[in-house]
Amino acid sequence: MALEFFPGLPTMARSNWRVRCPLLKGVCMKIGILCFTPLGRKLFVSDLLLKKTARLLGHQAVVLRSDRFQFLFDKNQPRFFYKEKKLSRYDAIIVRPGMTTDIDLKISVIKQLQLAGHTVINTYLPIARAKNKLRTLQILNHEKIPVPRTVVISSMDHLDYAVSLIGQFPIIMKAPYGLQGAGVVIFETKRSFVSATDFLSSIVKNNVVIMQEYVREAKGKDIRIFVVGNAVVAAMERKAKKGEFRANFHLGGSIQVADLREEERKFAIQATRALGLDYAGVDILRTNDGAKVLEVNSCPGLEGISQATGINVAEHIIKYAVKKALLHK
């Protein structure tokens, strides 16, 4: 199944890579994969894998590019077009929101699909929550799901106080929006932090900044847990490459199957549910105080998790989409 997408998949994992029959025999659905890749750029491997998996499961599947949609609002009901033609009916649309700028504007297409009556996985509001790291922290904290010690500021006047609240260096600094490790930097010492004051001023001037403790005992590792519905379907341990502190697979981090603890499984499901997501990649750190949720990703990549575990996560997403669509019929 789609092994050309995963040249690094271990031999043992390859032998277990099988696509089973559709959820219900005879059920053939029309499924759209909504991606936000700019026109002229290649689609992500994950988008193509979802399409191929859906087809192998007996469904019709196409990739829909967000830039190809048009809306018409007038005295009649709003109308929806794709490539200048009336949008055909889809049983389910799986959203892959891989954007980091103009998020509120770009995800309006998701809301319009929902208003038009399409079954959407993940929906507008949960994606808006997950794409905003500050909003995610607020929700997780409210639900008493543990997170690393974090301070949020919107003025340079409070930078020193924020550092004192964190307690010690290194300190991780994040922009509220980011993907695959982008917008995340580390300051190893106070000296490096002070030397970057001008740079930080330009960031803080236009945005809030999230400052977070660096968890030494994690040793550059985190756990990516893939949740679909209310179930954990796969998990991998990621380790940052030498000289890097971010463990992201797309930044060269190494990956292997994770042996999950019950606490980690519980927090991953709770975090996904708290944000209202149908599926998510939940990043967890192992600390001396137990598991802490680092991030909840509404557009998790499928390539790394599939290579590490040999599990076709795309199949789980497609089957979940089919179940949700059947319930909405």
Salt bridges, closest charged atoms under 4 A:
GLU4 OE2 - LYS52 NZ 2.59
ASP47 OD1 - ARG96 NE 3.36
ASP74 OD2 - ARG79 NH2 2.51
ASP91 OD1 - LYS329 NZ 3.09
GLU213 OE2 - LYS292 NZ 3.57
ASP222 OD2 - ARG238 NH2 2.89
GLU237 OE2 - LYS221 NZ 3.99
GLU244 OE2 - ARG246 NE 2.99
GLU264 OE2 - ARG286 NE 2.49
ASP278 OD2 - LYS324 NZ 3.04
ASP283 OD1 - ARG224 NE 2.44
ASP283 OD2 - ARG238 NH2 3.22
ASP289 OD2 - LYS292 NZ 3.90
GLU315 OE2 - ARG20 NH2 3.50
GLU315 OE2 - LYS319 NZ 3.23
